[in-house]
Amino acid sequence: MGGHVGVPISMAVELESTVTLAHVTEALANWLQTMHGVALESDEHDDLVVEWRASDDGSTFTCQLVVSDSADQARRTVTVLRDQAGAVATIEEAPLRAYDAPHSIVDLSKSVGLLLETLLAFTPTYITFKRGKLNHFGAVEPKKLLSALHEELMPGLLVAVTADEEAAPSSAQQTLLDSLNGLAIVGSAPVGTEFLRELGTSAPPRAGSVVSITRTSTGLDAHVVAATSLRSKLESARRLVVRRQLSAPIPFDLERRRSAAMTRLLAGSHEPDLPTALELLEEESQRANKLDNRVKELETQLERAFEEQDAALGELDDALSRVKFLQRAFRDLGEVPIVEVDSDDDWRPESSVEALIAAQELLPYLLISATDDNCKILDGQQKRSIWAKKIWLALRALNEYCGAKAEGRFNGDIAMYRDNPPDGGIPLLAEYAPMESESTTNSAHLKALRTFTVPATVEPTGKVYMEQHLKIDRGGQSAPRIHLYDDSGGPSQRIHVGYIGPHLPTSSGF
């Protein structure tokens, strides 16, 4: 995998949560023996200095191997940690001479290539795809895979575009896939498949080309390496792909976890020699400063994004009111007058509690048994105002849906309304889930958390399992959910809202 490294390289490799310190120790020992013929212990050799430190308390562990190779003029650092959030390895390689960096090409050394291959045994499967083998992306659900690549610590993708379903990658495509297997998840897909169309490239990838897909700070980057480049300039194409794959940003949370793990490791390990201690202190201080600067930058960006989203929700609400009024006026008068927003539509809640109270008072097709206790939890979060507006808009859309069915203006379910609301209807923008996962439904405890009160005319027991829910936002345990029971076609001709609050627990931990 390439030659001499002249610029700093840093990459994160997610590992299975079941990996142990013994697994990692054996793997790194084999790598060190294969590459340099020395044992895994802190020692000085000819042209080689090895530093090894590890800490294990049973449930979590941290270890770090630093190999300074003066013959290769490179220093390689492997830090592996397992904590409550999972297991991950950070691999770094840097030139010993800093002045090499500005003039060198980003590439993978043989050492890092072998190290990646060594760790492949501990890497997880993403959806159905795994590092270290040739996958087939032709039948994959594009949004699911691309969403995982954007949101998780998933490696990039390298896709060889073939002429049809049965065709194998060309020799040039296969050479590129083989040389970068491990750095990315590699595979093939026939030309014109839905997955390739979803990538948003300037032109559809042609057969014989390779598409490199990587995560960026603003989304996904899909770069097409043409078949002619693979045939005539394979080495240049490979280095270009390496540079793009390695440019994927390491998540801020992972950097924070690594810094905390190193602090624990240095505090709990045997006392190192003074030069090593000073060097480690300097490195971690620099990391801490970078993290602090990133925190301040991200906080500023987040605050600005919240303000922009809050303003956008207000503008959206105004626009929806105008559209609804204009459509009603056009239908009743046969013409479209210039109007202001209805005064009743000017109000927007600043808290989820306000949205709940307003819905109970103003939305006649909703029967809400949800209490304000869970809404108060939402109102303690930074996005309280944004969530309140989203919840209010979602409740209004549910009310509109149920009212349209009662008045004969719409005939369908919530999913159909969300995809195609009737003229003048308030759109349902929140993601709708008609059911819970099988593991949640099969758990008596989790099912009970989603069982709420309804009138006896709807269910004689007075309670019903409300697996239907709206996902108001993403973001883990604090993300708001609305659990409901759609009885718009039943005895009550109403929608029963049993819960408005943070994400309820699931079998996966939430």
C-alpha positions in Angstrom: 0.0 0.0 0.0 2.3 2.7 -1.2 5.7 3.9 -0.1 7.4 6.4 2.1 5.0 8.6 4.0 5.9 12.3 4.0 2.9 14.0 5.5 0.9 13.3 8.7 -1.8 10.7 8.4 -4.6 10.1 10.9 -7.5 7.6 10.6 -10.0 6.0 12.9 -11.0 2.4 12.6 -14.1 1.2 14.4 -13.8 -2.2 16.1 -16.3 -4.7 17.4 -17.4 -3.8 21.0 -16.4 -7.4 22.0 -12.7 -6.9 21.3 -10.5 -7.3 24.4 -7.0 -6.0 25.3 -5.7 -9.5 24.8 -7.0 -9.5 21.2 -5.4 -6.2 20.4 -2.1 -7.0 22.2 -1.7 -10.2 20.2 -2.5 -8.4 16.9 -0.1 -5.6 17.5 2.6 -8.0 18.7 2.2 -10.0 15.4 2.4 -6.8 13.4 5.5 -5.6 15.2 7.2 -9.0 14.8 6.3 -9.1 11.1 7.4 -5.5 10.3 10.5 -5.2 12.5 11.2 -8.6 14.1 11.0 -7.3 17.7 8.7 -8.0 20.7 5.9 -5.9 21.9 7.6 -4.1 24.8 9.1 -0.7 25.4 12.7 -0.9 24.2 15.3 0.7 22.0 16.7 -1.2 19.0 18.9 -0.2 16.0 17.0 2.5 14.1 13.9 1.7 16.1 12.3 2.9 19.4 9.2 1.1 20.7 7.0 2.5 23.4 4.1 0.3 24.7 1.6 1.2 27.4 -1.7 -0.4 28.3 -4.4 -0.1 31.0 -7.3 -2.6 31.5 -10.0 -2.5 34.2 -12.0 -5.3 32.7 -14.9 -3.4 31.2 -12.8 -0.8 29.4 -9.3 -0.6 28.2 -6.8 1.7 26.5 -3.5 0.9 24.9 -1.0 2.7 22.8 1.9 1.6 20.7 4.4 4.1 19.4 7.1 3.0 16.9 9.7 5.5 15.9 11.6 4.2 12.8 14.6 6.3 11.9 15.4 4.1 8.9 12.0 4.9 7.4 12.0 8.4 8.9 8.5 7.9 10.2 6.7 7.5 13.5 3.6 5.3 13.8 1.2 5.5 16.7 -1.7 3.1 17.3 -4.1 4.0 20.1 -6.9 1.5 20.9 -9.7 2.2 23.4 -12.9 0.5 24.4 -15.3 2.5 26.5 -19.1 2.6 27.0 -19.5 4.1 23.6 -17.7 1.3 21.8 -14.2 0.3 20.6 -12.0 2.2 18.1 -8.4 2.3 17.0 -6.7 5.5 15.9 -3.8 5.0 13.5 -1.4 7.9 13.0 1.8 8.2 10.9 4.0 11.2 10.7 7.4 12.1 9.3 10.2 12.5 11.8 11.4 15.5 9.7 8.7 18.1 9.7 10.0 19.9 6.7 9.1 16.9 4.5 5.4 17.5 5.0 4.6 20.4 2.6 6.2 18.7 -0.4 5.1 15.1 -0.1 2.2 13.1 -1.5 -0.3 11.6 0.9 0.1 7.9 0.7 -0.1 4.7 2.8 3.1 3.0 3.8 3.6 -0.7 3.9 3.5 -0.6 7.7 0.1 1.1 7.9 -1.2 -1.1 5.1 -0.3 -4.2 7.1 -1.6 -2.7 10.3 -5.0 -2.1 8.7 -5.0 -5.7 7.5 -4.1 -6.9 11.0 -7.1 -5.0 12.5 -9.6 -6.2 9.8 -10.5 -9.2 12.0 -11.9 -6.9 14.6 -13.9 -4.5 12.4 -17.7 -4.6 12.4 -20.2 -5.2 9.6 -22.0 -2.1 8.3 -25.5 -3.1 7.2 -24.3 -6.2 5.3 -20.9 -5.0 4.2 -17.5 -5.6 5.7 -14.0 -4.5 5.2 -11.6 -7.0 3.7 -13.8 -8.6 1.1 -15.3 -7.6 -2.3 -18.9 -6.6 -1.7 -21.8 -6.1 -4.2 -23.7 -2.8 -3.9 -26.1 -3.4 -6.8 -29.1 -4.3 -4.6 -28.4 -2.1 -1.6 -30.9 0.5 -0.4 -29.1 3.7 -1.3 -30.4 6.0 1.4 -29.7 3.4 4.2 -26.1 2.9 3.2 -25.4 6.6 2.5 -27.0 7.6 5.7 -24.8 5.2 7.6 -21.8 6.5 5.9 -22.7 10.1 6.8 -23.8 9.5 10.4 -21.6 6.7 11.7 -17.9 6.0 12.0 -18.1 4.0 8.8 -15.1 3.8 6.4 -15.5 5.3 2.9 -16.7 3.3 -0.1 -14.8 2.3 -3.2 -17.1 1.1 -6.0 -16.1 -0.4 -9.2 -18.7 0.3 -11.9 -19.3 -2.8 -14.1 -21.2 -3.2 -17.4 -23.9 -5.4 -16.0 -24.9 -7.5 -13.0 -22.7 -10.5 -14.0 -19.6 -8.6 -15.2 -16.5 -8.7 -12.9 -14.3 -5.6 -12.3 -11.6 -5.0 -14.9 -8.0 -5.8 -14.0 -7.3 -2.1 -13.4 -10.4 -1.7 -11.2 -9.5 -4.9 -9.3 -5.9 -3.7 -8.7 -7.2 -0.5 -7.2 -9.7 -2.3 -5.0 -7.1 -4.8 -3.8 -4.6 -2.1 -2.9 -7.1 -0.1 -0.8 -9.1 -2.9 0.7 -9.2 -2.1 4.4 -8.9 1.6 4.0 -12.4 1.6 2.5 -15.2 -0.9 2.0 -14.7 -2.0 -1.6 -17.1 -3.6 -4.0 -18.9 -3.3 -7.3 -22.2 -2.1 -8.8 -23.6 -2.4 -12.3 -23.8 0.8 -14.3 -27.1 2.7 -13.9 -28.1 1.0 -10.6 -30.1 3.1 -8.2 -27.3 3.3 -5.7 -25.0 5.0 -8.3 -27.8 7.4 -9.3 -28.2 8.5 -5.7 -24.6 9.7 -5.4 -25.3 13.0 -7.1 -22.2 13.0 -9.4 -22.1 15.6 -12.2 -22.4 12.8 -14.7 -23.5 9.1 -14.3 -20.5 6.9 -13.6 -19.6 4.8 -16.6 -18.7 1.1 -16.7 -14.9 0.7 -16.1 -14.7 3.6 -13.7 -14.3 3.6 -9.9 -16.3 5.8 -7.6 -14.7 7.0 -4.3 -17.2 8.0 -1.7 -16.1 9.7 1.5 -17.5 11.6 4.4 -16.9 15.4 4.7 -17.8 18.0 7.3 -20.8 19.1 5.1 -22.0 15.8 3.6 -20.7 13.1 1.3 -18.2 13.5 -1.5 -18.5 11.1 -4.5 -15.5 11.4 -6.9 -15.4 9.4 -10.2 -12.1 8.0 -11.3 -12.5 7.5 -15.1 -11.6 4.2 -16.7 -8.9 5.9 -18.8 -7.2 7.2 -15.7 -7.2 3.7 -14.2 -5.6 2.2 -17.3 -3.0 4.9 -18.0 -2.3 6.5 -14.6 -3.2 3.8 -12.0 -0.7 4.9 -9.4 -1.8 8.6 -9.6 -5.4 7.5 -9.4 -4.6 5.4 -6.3 -2.9 8.2 -4.5 -5.8 10.5 -5.3 -8.3 8.1 -3.8 -6.1 7.6 -0.8 -5.9 11.3 -0.2 -9.7 11.6 -0.5 -10.4 8.6 1.8 -8.0 9.9 4.5 -9.5 13.4 4.4 -12.7 12.1 6.0 -12.9 14.1 9.3 -12.6 12.2 12.6 -15.7 13.0 14.7 -15.2 15.4 17.5 -16.7 13.0 20.1 -14.1 10.4 19.2 -11.3 12.9 19.6 -12.7 13.8 23.0 -12.9 10.1 24.0 -9.3 9.5 22.9 -8.0 12.4 24.9 -9.8 11.3 28.0 -8.6 7.7 27.5 -5.0 8.8 27.1 -5.2 10.9 30.3 -6.4 7.8 32.2 -3.7 5.7 30.5 -0.8 8.0 31.4 -2.1 8.5 35.0 -2.5 4.8 35.6 0.5 3.3 33.8 4.1 2.8 34.9 6.0 6.1 35.1 7.7 6.7 31.8 11.1 8.2 31.3 11.2 12.0 31.5 11.7 12.7 27.7 8.8 10.5 26.8 6.6 12.0 29.5 7.4 15.5 28.3 6.7 14.5 24.7 3.4 12.9 25.6 2.4 15.9 27.7 3.2 18.2 24.8 1.2 16.1 22.3 -1.8 15.9 24.6 -1.7 19.6 25.4 -1.7 20.4 21.7 -4.7 18.0 21.3 -6.5 19.6 24.2 -6.0 23.1 22.7 -7.3 21.9 19.3 -10.3 20.3 21.0 -11.0 23.5 23.0 -10.8 25.6 19.9 -13.1 23.2 18.0 -15.6 23.2 20.9 -15.8 27.0 20.8 -16.1 27.0 17.0 -18.7 24.3 17.0 -20.7 26.1 19.8 -20.7 29.2 17.7 -21.8 27.3 14.6 -24.4 25.4 16.5 -25.9 28.6 18.0 -26.0 30.2 14.6 -27.6 27.1 13.1 -30.3 27.0 15.9 -31.1 30.7 15.2 -31.3 30.0 11.5 -33.5 26.9 11.9 -35.8 28.7 14.3 -36.2 31.6 11.9 -36.8 29.1 9.0 -39.5 27.3 11.0 -41.2 30.6 11.5 -41.0 31.5 7.8 -42.3 28.0 6.9 -45.3 28.4 9.3 -46.1 31.8 7.7 -45.8 30.3 4.2 -48.0 27.4 5.1 -50.6 29.8 6.4 -50.5 31.9 3.2 -50.7 28.9 1.0 -53.7 27.5 2.9 -55.5 30.9 2.8 -54.8 31.4 -0.9 -56.0 28.0 -1.8 -59.2 28.5 0.2 -59.7 31.9 -1.4 -59.1 30.6 -4.9 -61.6 27.8 -4.3 -64.3 30.1 -2.8 -63.8 33.2 -4.9 -62.3 31.9 -8.1 -59.4 34.4 -7.8 -56.3 34.9 -5.7 -56.4 38.0 -3.5 -53.3 39.6 -1.9 -53.6 38.7 1.8 -51.8 38.9 5.0 -51.3 35.8 7.2 -54.4 35.0 9.3 -53.9 36.5 12.8 -54.6 33.1 14.4 -51.6 31.6 12.6 -49.1 34.2 13.8 -48.6 32.5 17.1 -45.7 30.0 17.5 -44.7 28.2 20.7 -41.4 28.8 22.5 -41.7 25.6 24.5 -43.1 22.1 24.2 -45.3 22.7 27.1 -46.9 25.6 25.3 -47.3 23.5 22.2 -49.0 20.8 24.3 -51.5 23.2 26.0 -52.3 24.9 22.7 -53.0 21.6 21.0 -55.3 20.5 23.8 -57.2 23.7 23.5 -57.2 24.4 19.7 -56.9 21.1 17.8 -60.3 19.4 18.0 -59.4 16.2 16.2 -56.7 15.3 18.7 -57.4 13.7 22.0 -54.3 14.2 24.0 -53.6 12.3 27.2 -49.9 13.1 27.2 -48.7 15.1 30.2 -46.4 18.0 30.4 -43.8 16.2 32.5 -41.9 14.9 29.5 -42.4 18.1 27.6 -40.6 19.9 30.5 -37.6 17.6 29.9 -37.5 18.7 26.3 -37.7 22.3 27.4 -34.5 21.9 29.4 -32.6 21.2 26.2 -30.8 23.7 24.0 -33.1 23.1 21.0 -36.2 23.7 23.1 -37.7 26.5 20.8 -37.0 24.6 17.6 -38.5 21.4 19.0 -41.5 23.3 20.2 -42.3 24.6 16.8 -41.7 21.2 15.1 -44.0 19.6 17.6 -46.7 22.2 17.1 -46.5 21.9 13.3 -46.7 18.1 13.5 -49.7 18.2 15.8 -51.4 20.7 13.5 -50.7 18.4 10.6 -52.2 15.4 12.5 -55.3 17.5 13.3 -55.6 18.5 9.6 -55.2 14.9 8.5 -57.9 13.7 10.8 -60.2 16.6 10.0 -59.8 16.0 6.2 -60.8 12.4 6.7 -63.8 13.3 8.8 -65.0 15.9 6.2 -64.4 13.5 3.3 -61.6 15.5 1.7 -59.0 12.8 2.2 -59.1 9.0 2.2 -56.0 7.3 3.3 -53.6 6.8 6.3 -51.0 9.0 7.9 -48.2 7.7 5.6 -50.3 8.5 2.5 -51.1 12.0 3.9 -47.4 12.6 4.6 -46.5 11.7 1.0 -49.4 13.6 -0.7 -51.5 15.9 1.5 -54.7 17.4 0.0 -54.8 20.9 -1.3 -54.6 23.4 1.5 -53.5 20.7 4.0 -50.7 21.3 6.4 -47.9 19.0 5.4 -46.6 16.4 7.9 -42.8 17.1 7.8 -41.8 14.9 10.7 -40.6 11.3 9.9 -43.5 8.9 10.5 -43.0 5.3 11.9 -46.1 3.1 11.7 -44.7 0.5 14.0 -41.9 -0.3 16.5 -39.1 -2.8 15.9 -39.8 -6.5 16.6 -37.4 -6.5 19.6 -39.3 -3.5 21.2 -42.7 -5.1 20.6 -41.6 -8.4 22.0 -40.4 -6.8 25.2 -43.1 -6.6 27.8 -41.3 -3.7 29.6 -40.7 -1.7 26.4 -44.2 -2.3 25.2 -45.6 -1.1 28.5 -43.7 2.2 28.2 -45.6 2.8 25.0 -49.1 1.8 26.2 -51.3 4.8 27.0 -54.9 5.7 28.0 -57.7 5.9 25.5 -61.5 6.0 25.9 -63.3 2.7 26.5 -65.2 3.2 23.2 -61.8 2.8 21.5 -60.5 0.0 23.6 -62.5 -1.7 26.4 -59.4 -2.0 28.6 -58.9 1.8 28.4 -55.3 1.4 27.2 -53.7 0.8 23.8 -50.2 0.1 22.6 -49.2 3.2 20.6 -46.4 2.0 18.4 -47.2 4.6 15.8 -44.9 7.6 16.4 -43.4 10.7 14.8 -39.7 11.4 14.9 -39.4 15.1 15.5 -35.6 15.1 15.4 -32.6 12.9 15.3 -29.9 12.9 18.0 -30.2 10.0 20.4 -32.0 9.8 23.7 -33.1 13.4 24.0 -34.7 13.6 20.5 -38.4 14.2 20.7 -41.0 11.6 19.8 -44.8 11.8 19.6 -46.6 8.4 20.2 -50.1 8.2 18.9 -53.0 5.9 18.0 -54.8 6.7 14.7 -58.5 6.1 15.2 -59.6 8.5 12.5 -61.5 5.6 10.8 -62.7 4.1 14.1 -65.4 4.9 16.7 -63.9 8.1 18.0 -62.8 9.5 14.6 -59.9 11.1 16.4 -56.2 10.7 16.8 -55.1 9.8 20.4 -51.8 11.3 21.4 -50.4 9.4 24.4 -46.9 10.7 24.6 -44.8 13.8 23.7 -41.3 13.8 25.1 -37.8 12.4 24.7 -37.0 9.2 22.8 -38.4 6.2 24.8 -36.0 3.4 25.7 -35.4 0.6 23.2 -33.6 -2.7 23.2 -30.5 -1.1 21.7 -30.0 1.2 24.6 -32.3 4.2 24.1 
